[in-house]
Amino acid sequence: MIEDLLPESVVAVEAFGEEGVREFGDAPLYPQEEALLTRAVDKRRREFTVVRACARRAMEKLGVPPQPVLPGERGAPQWPDGLTGSMTHCEGYCAAALVRADDLASLGIDAEPHAPLPEGVLDAVALPAEAARHERLAEERPEVHWDRLLFSAKESVYKAWFPLTRKWLDFSEADIDLTATPAGPGMGSQGTFRARLLVPGPMVGGRRVGHFEGRWNVRRGLVATAVTVRHG
């Protein structure tokens, strides 16, 4: 799912459901990582372990020795020198995406269950313009839970934003316009989105970025989103 949303320079590794747990769930953790789980419940431990196993598999594919993945400022993953990336996990799915920092300035990924948001959450995260577009999209394509998709897109935008700025980005500080594109038979729903930053954007390659571009898909009961920020 995630791999289809990212350029070829990015290595994505994902794990689905019980199959993913069987493949990655017993992967060893580094002592520094174990120290973060002293009070973790089984679900938290399982997701923590599986998503880091995905990240280390991606490191290996990029020719980088596997290393601990520890949370840094605001919980953002700390990646080995020369890499940038993002991780996500939800019920039944974990994924990590890594790329050489020379190839992309930043990236963000997110996955969520393809189900409506809890009552009141859309009102808390959507700008008035986003809410109006949501109503139109829900009428045109009712098979997609656009509220959950908007939430996921905002998560991906934040994950791409933070490494570039080291600043918080509120839900109200990016206006996201979602678009559906044709998908092949059996490929679910898919599309693109544009996130217009409503606060001064990061400086990337000597220019100030005013918007982020992203892609999304809906498959296997999940919605996935990804944002990539290029150097030039």
C-alpha positions in Angstrom: 0.0 0.0 0.0 2.5 2.6 1.1 5.1 1.6 -1.5 2.7 2.5 -4.3 2.4 6.0 -2.9 6.2 6.8 -2.9 8.9 7.4 -5.5 11.3 4.6 -6.4 14.1 6.1 -4.3 12.1 5.3 -1.1 12.3 1.8 0.5 9.0 0.8 2.2 8.5 -2.3 4.3 5.1 -3.1 5.6 3.4 -5.8 7.7 -0.2 -6.8 7.6 -2.2 -8.4 10.4 -1.3 -11.7 12.0 1.0 -12.6 9.0 3.1 -9.5 9.8 3.1 -10.3 13.5 4.4 -13.8 12.7 7.1 -12.5 10.5 8.3 -9.5 12.6 6.7 -9.9 16.1 9.6 -11.8 17.6 12.3 -9.6 16.2 14.8 -8.6 18.9 14.8 -5.1 20.3 17.9 -3.1 21.3 18.3 -2.4 25.0 17.5 1.3 24.5 14.2 0.3 22.9 13.4 -2.3 25.5 13.8 0.4 28.2 10.9 2.3 26.6 8.5 -0.6 27.1 8.8 -1.4 30.8 5.1 -0.6 31.3 3.8 -1.3 27.8 0.7 -3.5 27.2 1.0 -6.4 24.7 -0.6 -4.4 21.9 1.8 -1.5 22.3 4.8 -3.9 22.5 3.7 -5.8 19.4 3.2 -2.6 17.3 6.5 -1.1 18.6 8.4 -4.2 17.7 6.9 -4.9 14.3 7.2 -1.3 13.0 10.9 -1.2 14.1 11.5 -4.5 12.5 10.1 -3.0 9.3 12.4 0.0 9.7 15.5 -2.1 10.1 14.6 -4.2 7.1 14.4 -0.9 5.1 17.8 0.1 6.5 19.3 -3.2 5.3 17.8 -2.6 1.8 19.5 0.8 1.7 22.8 -0.8 2.8 22.8 0.8 6.2 23.5 -1.4 9.3 20.4 -1.9 11.4 20.2 0.4 14.4 17.9 1.4 17.2 15.0 3.6 16.3 14.4 5.9 19.3 11.9 8.7 19.7 13.3 12.1 19.7 11.7 15.6 20.0 7.9 15.3 20.0 8.3 11.5 19.5 9.7 11.8 16.0 11.9 8.8 15.1 15.6 9.5 15.1 17.1 8.0 11.9 20.7 7.0 11.1 22.9 9.7 9.6 22.2 10.1 6.0 18.6 8.8 6.1 15.2 10.3 6.6 11.9 8.5 6.9 8.6 7.8 8.6 6.7 5.1 10.4 3.1 4.3 11.0 1.0 1.7 12.7 -2.7 1.0 13.3 -4.8 -2.1 14.0 -3.7 -4.7 11.6 -0.9 -2.8 9.8 2.6 -1.4 10.4 4.9 0.2 7.9 8.2 2.1 7.7 9.5 4.1 4.7 13.2 5.2 4.5 15.2 7.2 1.9 18.6 8.6 1.6 18.6 12.2 2.7 20.3 13.2 -0.6 17.2 12.0 -2.5 14.4 13.6 -0.5 14.3 16.4 2.0 11.5 14.7 4.0 8.7 12.3 3.9 5.7 11.3 6.0 3.4 8.3 5.9 0.3 7.4 7.8 -2.2 4.5 7.8 -5.6 4.3 9.5 -8.6 1.9 9.6 -10.9 2.7 6.7 -13.8 3.6 8.9 -15.6 6.8 9.9 -13.9 9.0 12.4 -15.4 9.1 15.9 -18.2 11.6 16.4 -16.8 15.2 16.8 -13.3 14.5 15.5 -13.9 15.9 12.0 -15.2 19.1 13.5 -12.0 19.3 15.5 -9.5 18.7 12.6 -11.2 20.2 9.5 -11.1 23.8 8.4 -14.4 25.2 7.1 -13.2 24.9 3.5 -12.2 21.3 4.1 -15.5 20.5 5.7 -17.3 21.9 2.7 -15.2 19.8 0.3 -15.8 16.7 2.5 -19.5 17.1 2.1 -19.2 17.2 -1.7 -16.8 14.3 -1.9 -18.9 12.1 0.4 -21.9 12.6 -1.9 -19.8 11.9 -5.1 -17.8 8.9 -3.7 -19.6 7.5 -0.7 -17.5 4.3 -0.7 -14.6 6.4 0.7 -14.5 7.6 4.3 -13.2 11.0 3.4 -13.2 12.2 7.0 -10.7 9.4 7.9 -8.7 10.1 4.8 -8.4 13.8 5.7 -7.2 13.0 9.2 -4.6 10.6 7.8 -3.4 13.2 5.2 -3.0 15.7 8.0 -0.9 13.2 10.0 1.4 12.6 7.0 1.7 16.3 6.4 2.8 16.8 10.0 5.3 13.9 9.8 6.9 15.5 6.7 6.8 19.0 8.2 8.4 18.4 11.6 11.8 17.2 10.6 12.2 20.3 8.4 11.1 22.8 11.0 11.3 21.2 14.5 8.0 23.0 15.1 4.4 21.9 15.9 1.9 22.2 13.0 -1.7 22.4 14.1 -4.6 20.7 12.2 -5.8 24.2 11.4 -2.5 25.3 9.8 -2.7 23.2 6.6 -5.6 23.3 4.2 -5.8 19.9 2.4 -7.6 19.4 -0.9 -8.2 15.8 -1.7 -8.7 14.5 -5.2 -9.7 11.0 -6.5 -8.0 9.5 -9.5 -8.9 6.4 -11.6 -7.8 3.1 -10.2 -7.4 -0.2 -12.0 -9.7 -3.2 -11.4 -9.2 -4.6 -7.9 -7.0 -1.6 -6.9 -9.5 0.0 -4.5 -9.7 3.8 -4.4 -6.8 6.2 -4.9 -5.9 9.8 -5.5 -3.7 12.8 -4.6 -3.9 15.7 -2.3 -2.3 19.2 -1.9 -1.7 20.6 1.5 -1.5 24.4 1.5 0.5 25.6 4.5 -1.2 28.5 6.3 1.9 29.4 8.3 5.4 30.1 6.9 6.7 26.9 5.4 10.2 25.4 5.7 13.2 26.5 3.7 14.2 23.7 1.4 16.9 24.0 -1.2 17.0 27.8 -0.8 13.2 28.2 -1.3 10.4 28.5 1.1 7.9 25.7 0.6 4.3 26.9 0.6 2.6 23.5 0.1 3.1 19.8 0.3 2.0 17.2 -2.3 0.7 13.8 -1.3 -0.9 10.6 -2.5 -3.5 8.3 -1.0 -5.1 4.9 -1.5 -7.8 2.7 0.2 -7.2 -1.1 0.2 -7.7 -4.1 2.4 -9.8 -2.1 4.9 -7.1 0.6 5.4 -6.5 4.1 4.2 -2.9 5.1 3.6 -1.4 8.5 2.8 2.1 9.7 2.0 3.8 13.1 1.5 7.3 13.6 0.0 9.2 16.8 0.0 11.9 17.2 -2.7 15.1 19.2 -2.4 14.5 21.4 -5.4 
